[in-house]
Amino acid sequence: MALLSFKDLYYAEYRPGEDELINYRAYRRKRLPENTEQSEVDEALTVSQRYKKKRDAHRYKAKRELGRKRAKRKMAPISVLKKRTNRQAREKLFKILTKGIPKAELTFAKRQEIEKKLDKPAMKLRQQRIAKREFPKIRRKEQQRKKRWYHPLKDIL
């Protein structure tokens, strides 16, 4: 529970003369922390939205490539390593649940059923346990990758 500030304890009209609803919404916009965004709705994109995404992807292709190359030169941050370990742990559990059958060979319904099982709290805990155990291995692998990184001008310089 967050601590209340002085401003939370008294009522004053936020924008005098405005409608009550407008006042309330403006107040909430101002007072809510920036990182609390409304959850996105998973809706299918319209045709025009798809084209726009395609154009944007094509336009920023070079920038994305440059960013990828820059990121490759650096050691991955811990947040990225944690994401990797979580993904690998989830894949490991998926493999256990499917008894080794590849994801591509499963029917859509079966895959959906397994994904649903993986989203349950008990499986999430199991996933976290596996991820925690695998983290040092992933970190070592990243360090090895960084040590082996080869620069084409390395021999010349």
ZIHU-V650684 format. One record per run of one state. SS is the DSSP state (h for helix, s for strand, l for the rest). FROM is the first residue (numbers start at 1). LEN is the number of residues. Records with the same first field share a line. If there is no record, write none. Layout:
# ZIHU-V650684
SS: FROM-LEN + FROM-LEN
This chain:
# ZIHU-V650684
l: 1-5 + 10-10 + 32-15 + 60-1 + 74-4 + 99-4 + 106-2 + 119-2 + 149-9
h: 6-4 + 20-12 + 47-13 + 61-13 + 78-21 + 103-3 + 108-11 + 121-28
